[in-house]
Amino acid sequence: MKEKLKNVKGITLIALVITIIVLLILAGVTIATLTGENGILTRASDASRETEIASVREQAQLNIASYVADKLKNGEDSTVNTPEKVQEILNNANTEGNKYYSGFTETGVTTPNGYEVPYEELYTTGTSGEETASKTVEDLVAGDRVYYDTGDTSVGEEGIIECIVLYDSSSEYGVQIISADTVGTVTLGDSDFNIAINLYNNAITTLNEKARDYLNETYASDARCVGSVPNNKNAESGYFTSSESYMTDYNSMFKNTDTNYETDYNQMTALGIASSNNYYWLASHYVNSHPTNSDFYVRCVNTSGNLYNFGYLCYISPSGFTNGGSISYGFRPVFTLNSGIKITNGDGETTPYTLVAP
């Protein structure tokens, strides 16, 4: 019996020692996983830091964009290219009670937890530190974003809207920009069939004239509705004729289908900017005629960026029934920028450039 007890005690002690060793190993692995260079806590801390830096950077860029917009409105110098100017703008835009940053260093804006957003990220492009004020619109490339002052304070931020470069200087159309989203709406058509015919036929002219409401000749030489021909905005098709007997009395009364829209629409699709916050008109006619009826549309684009022909302006059926329709869709103007206009601030991507008259 004594011998058995000795054996039992020996086995228990060995097992205990092994258990302690295993627990120590597991504890070491767990601590390394949590606190090592690539540990969970370290990665969580890195993510938190990057989120805080990005938040302060974004809010600072918004403050600077608002400052630039105000300066442009008043025709004043809007350049932001020194730490002192950044500090002045942020301090003027934020009171002590609502500051999202903690202060400034010689090299950047500090976040609440002491991280830093470099000044250069708020007023220069790229990594070279080259100031954008030395560039002109001829340096823009298709897809770049810019702020454009329409001169109409009823749209955007005090008249300033964000636009996208639709065609750059390498194109045959000059540098043309399009509003990033719709600016207001335009109603075409009428419930009176005879009035609707005239409004359908004059739709391209109507839409192009609407674009001129946003033309600021300080920055742009011309304005047109998207979907018109880029270098011949008032181009029209001939008149529609049909062999259907019920259309005999209406032949040559309606503008025919055209392909005006293709150049702009294909370019927008290639750049990924055809979608918008609302359905919007294209300055282009479309006729859908068959034995059961004839419909006359002005082309449009839906919010997903797809061509969308729904809702006729004029309708004719074989029974002799005629009808006119009235539709309101959004509007996206296109502007041809003046040569030599300077671009400053921003990077053209996350922060649009600002246009400055020479």
Secondary structure, 3 states (H helix, E strand, C coil): CHHHHHHHHHHHHHHHHHHHHHHHHHHHHHHHHHHCCCCHHHHHHHHHHHHHHHHHHHHHHHHHHHHHHHHHHCCCCCCCCCHHHHHHHHHHHCCHHHCCCCEECCCEEECCCCCEEECHHHHCCCCCCCCHHHEEHHHCCCCCEEEEECCCCCCCECCEEEEEEEECCCCCCCCEEEECCCCCEEEEECCCHHHHHHHHHCHHHHHHHHHHHHCCCCCEEEEEECCCECCECCCCCCECCCCCHHHHHHCCCCECCCCCCHHHHHHHHHHCCCCCCCCEEEEEEEEEEECCEEEEEEEEECCCCCECCCCCCEEECCCCCEEECEEEEECCEEEEECCCCEEECCCCCCCCEEEECC
